[in-house]
Every structure is written in C-alpha cells, then in structure tokens.
Amino acid sequence: MTTAPDALPVDEHAELETRPAPAGRWGEADETTGSYALEARGALRRVAGLSTELADVTEVEYRQLRLERVVLVGVWTEGTQADADRSLAELAALAETAGSQVLEAVSQRRDKPDAATYVGSGKAAEIRDIVAATGADTVICDGELTPGQLNQLEKVLKVKVVDRTALILDIFAQHATSREGKAQVELAQMQYMLPRLRGWGESMSRQAGGRVAGGGGIGTRGPGETKIETDRRRIRARVSKLRREIAGMATARATQRASRGRNAVPSVAIAGYTNAGKSSLLNQLTGAGVLVENALFATLDPTVRRAQSPDGREYTLTDTVGFVRHLPHQLVDAFRSTLEEVAAADLLLHVVDGSDPDPLGQIDAVRVVLGEIDAAAVPELIVVNKVDAMSEEDVLMLRQALPGAVWVSARTGIGIDTLRRLVAERLPHPDVDVDVLVPYGRGDLVARVHRDGEVLGELHEAGGTRLTARVDGALAALLEEFAVPVG
C-alpha cells in the first residue's frame, strides 16, 4: 500500500527565504517602484500552511481520486505580503476544488512578471528543483500567462503548467450542468485555447492536404495547411456555432424577463463572491432547496424563485454565479447572457462572507465585474453573511466600514426577518392610487391586487370588496370600471 507523500518540511527550502540581497544603493527604498527592498524581490518565499492535508487512503482509492499533485507559484507586484498570501490561499482553494493536492506554494516579489518565464529564469530553475523534490506533476501560476510564458515555463520545469484562468475554466467545466452553462463554459475555454495552441515536433508542423496519408482531405483549405492551422480553423468554427447557440438561449431568457416585467413582478438578484453563501440565502428566503456546498463555484446556472414580502407582495429572487478576483474576461464574455439577470434586476443583494480575512477586497472584486456587465447602477443592498462565524472585533470593524449593511447568517437564520423587511422597503413601489369596489365574482382581480400591488385598506361590503391600494398603470386600467366615485 502506498500513500501520497507528505509535503516538504518548512525548513527544507529555508535558504530561499534567507538569501541576502546584494549590497549597494539598490537595497534602499525606492519610491518609484513601491519602496520594496531588493532582498524581497530576489527571494523565492515559501508560503507555509497551504499544502493539502489528506487522510490515509489505499492505493486503489488514491488511483480512483487521480489527484493532480501541484505546486503553486505567485508573483506579487503590488499590495502587502498579506495580500499576496491571501491570493495564494485562494489559488490553493481553487486548486483543491478542481481536484488537486497542493504540495508547495512559493511566491516572489517583483516589479512586474518576467516577460519570458513569469518568475525569471533563475527562479524557474529553483522551482524546477522543488517540483522534482516533491514529485509534483503540475505547476499552477497565480496569474494569466501569455502563450510564450506558458511554453517557456514548461520547457524549464518539464511538467504541465497551468495559469489561474485555465484553473477557473476547469472548475466551471466540472460544475456546469445545464445546456446553456455547458455551452458558455465551452465557449470560454475555446476563446482561451485559441491563442495558446502549440505543438511539438512534426505533429503540428506537417502539411496536410489532398490525399496525403493522415491529412485533412476534404474540408481542409487545401495543400499547405498545417495541423495547427486546421485546429485553429476548427476552433473558430466551433466558437461561431457556440455564439449562435448562446444568442438563442439569451433570447429565450430575455423573453422570460419581459414576461415577468409585463406582470409587474419586481426582481431581486443575489450576487457576490464565490462561496459567500448566496445559495444558502436563497434557500432561507424562498425554501428553494438548491444545491448548497462549501466549494468555490458550486452554482453556475442561475436559479429563479418566487418570494413574498411580509406585506404580501410577490417578487423573484435570482441566484447567480459567484465572482472571484481577476475573473477571466473570457468567462465574463461567455456568461454575459446569464449575468444580464443581475443587470436587469430592480434590487441587488450583494452577499459578503463576513468570516473571510478580506471581505472589503471581496466587495471591490465583485463591483469590478458588476461594472463590466453594466450592472453598477442597480440599487445595491450589502448583506454580510456568516456572522455566526465572526468574532466581535471583526463585526465592529466591518460595521464601521459598511454602515448600511444587513447582518445575517443563512445557516442559522439570524437576521433573515430583518432582511425580508428591508427588501420589501427597497422594492419598486406601484405609483397609482386606487379606491375600488370589486364585485365578489371578480376575486381574480382582488388576488392580483394583493399579489402585485400594495393593499392599504380592505372592507367587505354588500356590493363587493372595497379596496384602497397602490397598483401599477396596467392593473389600474383594469380596475377603472370599479372605481368608487369621489365624494
């Protein structure tokens, strides 16, 4: 029986942290480059505590898991060391969500990533030694690599290299279940893959055409087209087809939104950072019973459910895909039709994980994506979730930073009634006052007033139900024949 090897001891790479900086004026603070010392830039710093802890498993179980064994590499160009460590910790969580075992995590301070190998040739050689010592088969970089950087790093490290964008795309591909979600993820993957197609040896460079053995034959452009050109053309054709399919699905989604709009049903969208508790909140507010999982990007397909405010008005609640720092632009583009649910909402519930080490950073990251999908103008209500997992000190600090926020725990139900009341207050209100006497035979109109309007008074008289209410223009027109004469 064999088990996965343990992560290296903390002190095994201690020399990487203690390497002295060269003497001279370059070791002094430099305001033009962010005031960091050359020592920090010259060191490859091991980030402790990010190796995946695995329980003992049998060899058969381990083969079934097929966990990739990964080393994480980060380059931080701005912010503090704590910010860099948080980013790598998030990358570790993403890697584990994708089904990997994190063996090591190292970070380097630079003014900008190396144009050729992301970390520089010397550091790439050091990382190659770490990969060999740990037995890793994959290196994940905390950033989006250019095709050239990807190619050069793989040549130096001799293992597969994946960047943050490809990792997130892989997680989305694992979690997509609906036809629309699968098409959106595939489109994003194709857009990412197209500029990164590369081949080794003759397999990609040979020409193929006509009756050449192994050639493309009918359907290729003719003699002279190489295999990599054929692959690019096929990917472009697939991208065009996926765009057409998604456009058709977007039309159906827009029709559903228009139908809800005609019926004057207000819409509330739940958005926020991944794993902030959006689906749990939807379940608390509506009893929807959607999947709740302590994992990143557990929800990809939007879920729309009806909810009712304390005063009886109906509205829709939409659970959307979670956001993350540096969300790949390919995903934002591919999921645009889904994210339009947020842009078209009357109110946005921005859910924040209060127990996260950097909740304000999460808010900023979400607002960046909201700006990209033209949803920045939607009225926003900050909902700080997981208060049951927060310390009193953290609550006090965050209350000062977010004075208008609602504090809830979707797990225990704390604050949910307050949230329902605030949502009802923030929903758009009907603007036509009516005073009508509806015959008892038109109970459908009375029910609609209760559902779509605000009932201010209700009396049961001999001639029917007397209603004083606020309704929208369309419903006011239907009630006009039952209006009570003034005076």
CORVEN-V919481 format. One record per residue. N is the residue number from 1. RES is the residue in three letters. PHI is phi in degrees with one decimal (999 if undefined). OMEGA is omega as a letter, one per 30 degrees, with the letter a starting at -180 (none if undefined). Layout:
n:res:phi:omega
N:RES:PHI:OMEGA
N:RES:PHI:OMEGA
This chain:
n:res:phi:omega
1:MET:999:l
2:THR:-122.5:l
3:THR:-125.0:l
4:ALA:-64.0:l
5:PRO:-61.6:l
6:ASP:-72.5:l
7:ALA:-66.7:l
8:LEU:-64.3:l
9:PRO:-61.2:a
10:VAL:-59.7:a
11:ASP:-86.2:a
12:GLU:-66.1:l
13:HIS:-112.4:a
14:ALA:-61.0:a
15:GLU:-66.0:l
16:LEU:-67.9:a
17:GLU:-84.7:a
18:THR:-105.6:l
19:ARG:-60.2:a
20:PRO:-72.4:l
21:ALA:-80.5:l
22:PRO:-60.0:a
23:ALA:-72.9:l
24:GLY:125.3:a
25:ARG:-68.1:a
26:TRP:-70.6:l
27:GLY:-79.5:a
28:GLU:-83.3:l
29:ALA:-63.3:a
30:ASP:-128.8:a
31:GLU:-62.4:a
32:THR:-74.2:a
33:THR:-118.9:l
34:GLY:93.3:l
35:SER:57.2:l
36:TYR:-119.7:a
37:ALA:-79.2:l
38:LEU:-63.1:l
39:GLU:-60.2:l
40:ALA:-67.6:a
41:ARG:-73.3:a
42:GLY:-83.8:a
43:ALA:-105.7:l
44:LEU:-99.6:a
45:ARG:-94.6:l
46:ARG:-76.7:l
47:VAL:-97.2:a
48:ALA:-78.6:l
49:GLY:83.8:a
50:LEU:-108.5:l
51:SER:-76.1:a
52:THR:-71.1:l
53:GLU:-89.9:a
54:LEU:-112.2:l
55:ALA:-72.2:l
56:ASP:-61.9:l
57:VAL:-131.4:l
58:THR:-74.3:a
59:GLU:-61.9:l
60:VAL:-63.8:l
61:GLU:-62.0:a
62:TYR:-66.2:l
63:ARG:-66.4:l
64:GLN:-68.1:l
65:LEU:-67.8:a
66:ARG:49.2:l
67:LEU:-70.7:l
68:GLU:-73.1:a
69:ARG:-101.1:a
70:VAL:-120.4:l
71:VAL:-116.4:a
72:LEU:-94.9:a
73:VAL:-131.3:l
74:GLY:-123.9:l
75:VAL:-122.3:l
76:TRP:-110.1:a
77:THR:-110.3:a
78:GLU:-151.8:a
79:GLY:82.1:a
80:THR:-97.6:l
81:GLN:-61.9:l
82:ALA:-62.6:l
83:ASP:-61.9:l
84:ALA:-64.0:l
85:ASP:-66.0:l
86:ARG:-63.5:l
87:SER:-63.3:l
88:LEU:-69.7:l
89:ALA:-63.0:l
90:GLU:-65.6:l
91:LEU:-62.2:l
92:ALA:-62.5:l
93:ALA:-63.7:l
94:LEU:-62.7:a
95:ALA:-63.0:l
96:GLU:-69.7:l
97:THR:-62.5:l
98:ALA:-76.7:l
99:GLY:97.4:a
100:SER:-115.5:l
101:GLN:-107.4:a
102:VAL:-82.5:a
103:LEU:-96.1:a
104:GLU:-146.3:l
105:ALA:-140.7:l
106:VAL:-129.3:l
107:SER:-134.7:a
108:GLN:-134.3:l
109:ARG:-96.0:l
110:ARG:-141.1:l
111:ASP:-74.5:l
112:LYS:-161.7:l
113:PRO:-60.8:l
114:ASP:-64.5:a
115:ALA:-66.6:a
116:ALA:-93.9:a
117:THR:-125.0:l
118:TYR:72.2:a
119:VAL:-110.5:a
120:GLY:94.8:a
121:SER:-65.4:a
122:GLY:-65.1:l
123:LYS:-67.8:l
124:ALA:-61.8:l
125:ALA:-66.3:l
126:GLU:-65.7:l
127:ILE:-65.3:l
128:ARG:-60.5:l
129:ASP:-65.9:l
130:ILE:-63.9:l
131:VAL:-61.1:a
132:ALA:-66.0:a
133:ALA:-69.6:a
134:THR:-89.6:a
135:GLY:76.4:a
136:ALA:-71.6:l
137:ASP:-116.3:a
138:THR:-147.2:l
139:VAL:-118.3:l
140:ILE:-112.7:a
141:CYS:-98.7:a
142:ASP:-85.9:l
143:GLY:172.6:l
144:GLU:-95.0:a
145:LEU:-88.3:l
146:THR:-74.4:l
147:PRO:-54.8:l
148:GLY:-66.4:l
149:GLN:-62.7:l
150:LEU:-60.9:a
151:ASN:-65.5:a
152:GLN:-65.8:a
153:LEU:-64.1:l
154:GLU:-64.4:l
155:LYS:-64.8:a
156:VAL:-77.5:a
157:LEU:-82.1:l
158:LYS:65.0:l
159:VAL:-135.4:l
160:LYS:-66.4:l
161:VAL:-115.6:a
162:VAL:-127.1:l
163:ASP:-100.8:a
164:ARG:-59.7:a
165:THR:-62.7:a
166:ALA:-62.9:l
167:LEU:-64.8:l
168:ILE:-65.0:l
169:LEU:-61.8:l
170:ASP:-65.6:l
171:ILE:-63.5:l
172:PHE:-60.7:a
173:ALA:-63.6:l
174:GLN:-68.9:a
175:HIS:-97.8:a
176:ALA:-69.2:a
177:THR:-122.3:a
178:SER:-79.3:l
179:ARG:-61.6:l
180:GLU:-66.6:l
181:GLY:-61.8:l
182:LYS:-63.9:l
183:ALA:-65.7:a
184:GLN:-64.3:l
185:VAL:-66.4:a
186:GLU:-62.9:l
187:LEU:-60.8:l
188:ALA:-62.3:l
189:GLN:-64.8:l
190:MET:-62.9:l
191:GLN:-63.3:l
192:TYR:-71.3:a
193:MET:-73.2:a
194:LEU:-52.5:a
195:PRO:-76.0:a
196:ARG:-107.1:l
197:LEU:-63.5:l
198:ARG:-152.2:a
199:GLY:-135.2:a
200:TRP:-121.4:l
201:GLY:65.0:a
202:GLU:-82.4:a
203:SER:-62.5:a
204:MET:-103.2:a
205:SER:-98.0:a
206:ARG:-68.3:l
207:GLN:-83.4:a
208:ALA:-140.8:l
209:GLY:-179.8:l
210:GLY:61.1:a
211:ARG:-100.7:a
212:VAL:-58.7:a
213:ALA:-58.5:a
214:GLY:79.2:a
215:GLY:-81.1:a
216:GLY:-77.9:a
217:GLY:64.3:a
218:ILE:-62.2:a
219:GLY:110.0:l
220:THR:-88.8:a
221:ARG:-78.3:l
222:GLY:123.8:a
223:PRO:-56.5:l
224:GLY:105.1:l
225:GLU:-80.7:l
226:THR:-84.0:a
227:LYS:-63.0:a
228:ILE:-67.6:l
229:GLU:-68.2:l
230:THR:-61.3:l
231:ASP:-62.5:l
232:ARG:-62.4:a
233:ARG:-65.8:l
234:ARG:-66.2:l
235:ILE:-64.5:l
236:ARG:-61.2:l
237:ALA:-64.9:l
238:ARG:-66.8:l
239:VAL:-60.9:l
240:SER:-62.1:a
241:LYS:-65.1:l
242:LEU:-63.5:l
243:ARG:-60.5:l
244:ARG:-65.4:a
245:GLU:-62.9:a
246:ILE:-66.5:l
247:ALA:-62.2:l
248:GLY:-65.6:l
249:MET:-66.6:l
250:ALA:-64.2:l
251:THR:-63.4:l
252:ALA:-62.8:l
253:ARG:-65.2:l
254:ALA:-64.5:l
255:THR:-64.2:l
256:GLN:-62.9:l
257:ARG:-64.1:a
258:ALA:-64.5:l
259:SER:-64.2:l
260:ARG:-65.0:l
261:GLY:-66.2:l
262:ARG:-64.5:l
263:ASN:-85.1:l
264:ALA:57.2:l
265:VAL:-93.9:l
266:PRO:-62.2:a
267:SER:-120.3:l
268:VAL:-123.2:l
269:ALA:-105.4:l
270:ILE:-102.6:l
271:ALA:-131.4:l
272:GLY:158.1:a
273:TYR:-68.0:l
274:THR:-61.7:l
275:ASN:66.1:l
276:ALA:-85.2:l
277:GLY:103.9:a
278:LYS:-66.9:a
279:SER:-66.3:l
280:SER:-62.3:l
281:LEU:-66.6:l
282:LEU:-60.2:l
283:ASN:-63.3:l
284:GLN:-65.4:a
285:LEU:-80.8:a
286:THR:-127.3:a
287:GLY:67.1:a
288:ALA:-68.2:a
289:GLY:73.0:l
290:VAL:-77.6:a
291:LEU:-58.8:l
292:VAL:-121.6:a
293:GLU:-145.0:l
294:ASN:-80.3:a
295:ALA:-149.8:l
296:LEU:-74.9:l
297:PHE:57.4:l
298:ALA:-70.3:l
299:THR:-111.1:l
300:LEU:-115.5:a
301:ASP:-93.2:a
302:PRO:-64.7:l
303:THR:-115.0:l
304:VAL:-109.3:l
305:ARG:-132.9:l
306:ARG:-83.4:l
307:ALA:-135.2:a
308:GLN:-131.4:l
309:SER:-77.9:a
310:PRO:-57.3:l
311:ASP:-89.6:l
312:GLY:96.0:l
313:ARG:-75.4:l
314:GLU:-93.9:l
315:TYR:-151.3:l
316:THR:-104.1:l
317:LEU:-117.1:a
318:THR:-117.3:l
319:ASP:-90.3:a
320:THR:-118.6:l
321:VAL:-64.7:l
322:GLY:-75.5:l
323:PHE:-103.6:l
324:VAL:-152.7:l
325:ARG:-59.4:l
326:HIS:55.6:l
327:LEU:-58.9:a
328:PRO:-54.8:a
329:HIS:-65.0:l
330:GLN:-62.9:l
331:LEU:-70.4:l
332:VAL:-60.8:l
333:ASP:-66.4:a
334:ALA:-68.5:a
335:PHE:-92.3:a
336:ARG:-58.7:a
337:SER:-64.6:l
338:THR:-71.5:a
339:LEU:-71.4:l
340:GLU:-63.3:l
341:GLU:-59.5:l
342:VAL:-73.0:a
343:ALA:-64.0:a
344:ALA:-91.8:a
345:ALA:-76.3:l
346:ASP:-83.5:a
347:LEU:-149.5:l
348:LEU:-112.6:l
349:LEU:-90.6:a
350:HIS:-91.1:a
351:VAL:-86.2:a
352:VAL:-122.9:l
353:ASP:-80.5:a
354:GLY:-66.4:a
355:SER:-84.8:l
356:ASP:-70.7:l
357:PRO:-62.2:a
358:ASP:-136.7:a
359:PRO:-64.3:l
360:LEU:-67.3:l
361:GLY:-64.6:l
362:GLN:-62.2:a
363:ILE:-60.5:l
364:ASP:-61.5:a
365:ALA:-63.6:l
366:VAL:-66.5:a
367:ARG:-67.0:l
368:VAL:-62.1:l
369:VAL:-68.3:l
370:LEU:-58.9:l
371:GLY:-64.8:a
372:GLU:-68.3:a
373:ILE:-103.1:l
374:ASP:59.8:l
375:ALA:-113.1:a
376:ALA:-66.3:a
377:ALA:-86.8:a
378:VAL:-69.1:l
379:PRO:-54.3:a
380:GLU:-119.0:l
381:LEU:-124.2:a
382:ILE:-74.6:l
383:VAL:-117.8:l
384:VAL:-86.2:a
385:ASN:-97.9:l
386:LYS:64.5:l
387:VAL:-65.4:l
388:ASP:-69.3:l
389:ALA:-104.2:a
390:MET:-101.6:l
391:SER:-82.2:a
392:GLU:-60.7:a
393:GLU:-64.2:l
394:ASP:-64.8:l
395:VAL:-62.7:a
396:LEU:-62.4:a
397:MET:-65.0:a
398:LEU:-74.3:l
399:ARG:-63.2:l
400:GLN:-69.2:a
401:ALA:-78.2:a
402:LEU:-127.1:a
403:PRO:-65.1:a
404:GLY:-99.0:a
405:ALA:-79.2:l
406:VAL:-102.5:a
407:TRP:-111.1:a
408:VAL:-137.6:l
409:SER:-132.2:a
410:ALA:-66.4:a
411:ARG:-78.2:a
412:THR:-101.0:a
413:GLY:92.1:l
414:ILE:-61.4:l
415:GLY:78.3:a
416:ILE:-66.3:l
417:ASP:-64.1:l
418:THR:-61.7:l
419:LEU:-63.0:l
420:ARG:-59.0:a
421:ARG:-65.2:a
422:LEU:-67.4:l
423:VAL:-61.7:l
424:ALA:-61.1:l
425:GLU:-69.2:a
426:ARG:-88.3:l
427:LEU:-67.5:l
428:PRO:-62.4:a
429:HIS:-103.0:l
430:PRO:-58.9:a
431:ASP:-117.8:a
432:VAL:-116.0:l
433:ASP:-84.6:l
434:VAL:-130.7:l
435:ASP:-133.3:a
436:VAL:-131.4:l
437:LEU:-118.0:a
438:VAL:-93.0:l
439:PRO:-57.9:a
440:TYR:-63.2:l
441:GLY:-74.6:l
442:ARG:-110.5:l
443:GLY:-61.9:l
444:ASP:-63.3:l
445:LEU:-70.0:l
446:VAL:-61.0:a
447:ALA:-63.4:a
448:ARG:-68.8:l
449:VAL:-62.6:l
450:HIS:-63.7:a
451:ARG:-77.1:a
452:ASP:-105.1:a
453:GLY:-117.6:l
454:GLU:-116.4:a
455:VAL:-83.2:a
456:LEU:-93.7:l
457:GLY:-159.6:a
458:GLU:-146.5:l
459:LEU:-133.0:l
460:HIS:-103.1:a
461:GLU:-110.4:a
462:ALA:-63.6:a
463:GLY:-88.0:a
464:GLY:150.3:a
465:THR:-96.9:l
466:ARG:-90.7:a
467:LEU:-121.0:l
468:THR:-112.0:a
469:ALA:-154.4:l
470:ARG:-112.1:a
471:VAL:-136.4:l
472:ASP:-81.6:a
473:GLY:-60.9:a
474:ALA:-64.9:l
475:LEU:-71.3:l
476:ALA:-61.8:l
477:ALA:-65.6:l
478:LEU:-68.7:a
479:LEU:-88.6:a
480:GLU:-57.8:a
481:GLU:-68.5:a
482:PHE:-103.4:a
483:ALA:-64.4:l
484:VAL:-82.3:a
485:PRO:-58.6:a
486:VAL:-74.4:l
487:GLY:86.1:none
